[in-house]
Amino acid sequence: MGLKGHDRMELTEVVHWRRAVLAVVFNLVSLALSTTALLSSYWCEGTQKVPKPLCGNGKATKCIVVPIAVESINASGQDVVHYSWETGDDRFAFRYFHTGIWYSCEENILGTDEKCRSFLELTPPAERGILWLSLGSELVYIILLVISFGLLLLEIFYTGNPVCGLKLNAFAAMSSVLSGLLGMVAHMMYTQVFQATVSLGPEDWRPHSWDYGWAFYTAWASFTCCMASAVTTLNTYTKTVLEFRRNQKAFQQSLKEQTCFLNNKGINVYRDKPVHSVSESVDFYTELQKKVLLRDHSMDLEDVEESMEEEHC
């Protein structure tokens, strides 16, 4: 019977360790995704409608063809009028752009490189405060993820007092929940700022069409992993507390049935001692469980010795 209780304890520890590792994996994935999204400029992407430049100087595509070369426009010293047969949207080019929290980059239709500018400069003055709040929330979100990651690692590698491990688990769960809430608020605030910039931003930047980029979905995937880590950690904490309470009732019942193995005076002292917190309950019943298991195991060995002596006689 003592061996079965020992096997049950080992199984509980293995399940607890697996949950802790799963929470660490979710937290690490969330940290990597959130950092990647914060440093990326592909939260939103689309096209901008701009007039086509004149063809020439190596420019042969997405341009307006003129009957004479650009270099000879002012060669005669007279003004030259150019006519174009292109009408409607044919007179415009649609250049690609992508935007993040830090900066916005646009395709250079006159060359092969990109032109980037700060997204803060493009944001309307009334929305810049919200953008700063969004940026600050993203940074705090990542900092809390790092803190919860460290607490979860300490919980895994700490093999001392189980009460300390339970406290580390609780603090890691709180940190994960707070970071997830801050991340969600930060993502929503940036979305609001970008939509306001689309309507009220500079004329030469306003997009013709746009959609969310891969960094936007990466940020929300990070939030999902963060909440998964928080739920796993809270589940581990809740199951551990419930297990301690169940063990408390089981040991109280076993103490009544095994009074011959314990000192009556000691039983009365333990039974009358009030438990003021979960930490005291964990310390008391962990120590008591070890004593009962050792006594059961010693009694099993005595039974085996007696049976061997009887067979020898």
N, C-alpha and C positions, 0 to 999 in steps of 0.2 A: 504493500500500500504506500509505503514511503517512497519507493522507487517510482511509482506512478505519479505521485505528486512532484517529484524531481523532474520527470520527463515533461510534465505539464508546464513547469516553470521554464524549462529550456525552450519549449515550443513557443511560449509567450514572448520570450526574449528574441527569438528568431523573427517572429512576425513583427515585433516592434522595430527591430533593426531594419527589416525590409521596407517598412513604411517610412522610416527616417531617410533611408537612401533614396526612395522615390521622391520624397519632398525636396531633397538636395538636388536631384536631377532636374525637376521642374523649375526650381529656383535658378539653377545655373543656366538653363535654356532661356528663361525669361530675362536674365541679366544680359546674356549675349545678344538677344534679339533687340532689347530696348537700347543698348549702346549702339548697335548697328543702325537702328532707325534714327537715333538722335543725331548721329554724324552724317547721315545721308541727306541728299537734296532731291530725293525722288518721292516725297510725300504726295505731291500732285504733279501731273504732267498733262500736256495737251498741245494745242497749236495756237499761234497768234497770226492775225490777218494784217499784213503789212504791204505797202506798195512795192511792186517789182522795180528793181534798179535797171538802169540802161545797160545793155550788153556791151562788153568791151573790157579791156584790161584783163583778159583771161577769163572773164565771166561769160559762160555760154548757156547756162541753164537758169531757170527761174528769173528771167530778165526780159526786158522789152527790146525787141529788135528794131533798130533804126536804119534808114537807108544809107547813111554815111557813118564813118567811123567817129568815135567820140573825140579823138585827138584833133579832128579837123573842124570842130564846131566853130571855134573862134579864129580859124586860120585866115579868113578873108576880112576879118575885122568887122563883119556885119552880123547882126542877130540872125540865127537860123531857127526856123520853126520846124519841129518834128511832128509828124503825124503817126498815130498808132491805130491799127485796125482792131486792137483788142478791146473788148467791152466787158462789163459786168465783173464777175470774179476772176476773169482772165487777166485783169490788170493787177491782181494782188497775188502775193505769195503767202503760203501758210508755213511759217517756221515753227519748229519744235521747241518746246521749253519744258523745264522741270524745276520744281520748287521744293525747298525744305524749310526747316525752322530757321536756319542760319542765313541762307542765300538762295537766290533764284538765278538760273542759268538759261540762256537763250541761244538758239542756233544762229550763227553768223552767216547770213545768206551771201555775203561778199567774200567769204573765205571758208576754211574748214574747221576753224577753232570755235569756241563758245565764248559768249560774253556774259559774265556773271556780275551780279550786284547784290548788295545786302537786302534781305527780305524786310528788314526793319525799316529801311528807307522807302520801300514800296508800300508799306502798310499805312493806312490813313491815321492821322494823329490821334483820333478818338479811340483807335483799336490798339495802339502801341502798348498801353498799360496791360491789356489782356494778353498780348503776346509775351510780355515780360513775365507775367504770372504763369503762363503756359511753360515757358522755358525754365523758370524756377521750379515748377512742379515736376517737370521731367528730371531735373537734376536730383531733387530730393527723392523722387521715385527710385532712381538708380542707387542712391546712397542707402536707402532703406533695404533695397534688395541685397546689397553687399553686407549689411549688418545681419540680416536674417540668414544669409548664406553662412556667415561665420558662426552664428549661434547654432545652426543645424550641424555644422561640422564638429563643434565642441560637444554637442549632445551625442554624436555617434562615437567619438573617440574617448569620451569621458566615461570611465567604468567604476567610479567611486560611489558616493552616496546617491541612491536613486532619486532622492528628493531634489538634489541639484540638477539632475538630468530632467526632471519634471518641470522645474522652473525655467531651464533653458528652452524647453519645448514650448512653454507658454509664451515667453518673450519672443521667440522666433515666429510663432503664430500671429501675435499682435503686430509685429513688424511687417510680416507679409501682407496682412489685411490692410494696414495703413498704406503701404506702398502701392497695392493694387488700386485702392480708391484714388490716391493721388495721380496715378498713371491714367486712369479713366478720365478724371477731370481735365488733366493736361491735354489729352488727345481731343476732347470735345472743345476745349477753348481754342486750340489751334485750328480746328475745322471752322469754327465761327469766324476767326480772324481772316482765314484765307477766303471764305465766301464774301466777307465784307470788302476785302482787297480786290476781288474780281469785279465788284460793282463800283467801287469808289477809288480804285487805284489809278496810277498814271495812265494816260491815254495810249502811250506807246507800249504799255505792258499788258493791258487787259486781254485775256485770252478769248479766242473765238470759240473754242471748245476745250473742255478739260475733263479729267477723270482722276481718281485716286491712284497713286503709284504703289509700287511694291513695298516701299518703306512704311506707308500708311498701314497696310495689312500686316506688315511685320510688327509694328508697334502694338496693334490690337492682339496679335498672336502672343506677344510678350505679356500683355495684360492677362490673357487667358491662362498662360502657364503660371503666372504669379498667383492667380486665384486658386489654381489647382494645387499649387504648393501650400497655400494657406489652408485650404480645406483638408488636405492630407495631414498637415501638422496638427490642426485642431482635432481631427478625427483620432490621431494618435494620443493626444492629450486626454480627450474624453474617455477613450477606451481604457487608458491607464488608470485614471481616477476611478472609473467604474470597476475595474479589476481589483483595485485596492479595497474598495468598499465590499465587494463580493467576498474577498479573502477575509475581511474583517468579520463578516457574519459567519463564514465557514469556520474560522478559528475559534470564535466564541462557542459554536456548537461542538467543535472537537474538544475544547477544554472541558466541557461538561461530561463528555463521554470518556475522557482519558485522565481522570483525576488521580488514578493510581500511579501515573508516570511523572506527575509534577507535585511539588510541595504545596500542601493546602494553603499555607500562609501566603506563598507567592501568588497563588491563583487569586486569592481574595484581594491582594494588593493590586494586581493587574486589572482585575475585573472592576474594582471600584475607582480606578484612575480615570478621570475624564479626559477626553480627547478634544483639544481645542482647535485643531487645524488638520488639514490633509497631510502636512509635512510630519506632524507628530504621529498620525495614524500610520503613515508609510514606515517610519523608523521603528515603531513598536511592533507592528505585525511582520515586518521583514525579519527582525531579530527573533520574534517568537516562532515564525515559520521554520527558521533554521534549527531552533531547539527541538521542535516537535519532530522534524524530519530525522535529526540525529538520533533521537530517542527511539523512534520507530525502527530505524535501521539497526540500532544496537540490539533491540528486542528480537528482530528477525534473525540476527546472528546467534543470539542465545538459544532460540528455538532450534536452529539447525544443529548446534553443539549438543543440546539435550537429546535430540533424535538420534544423533550419531552414537552417543553413549549408550542409549537404550539398545540400539542394534548391536553394539559391541558386546553388551552383556548377554 
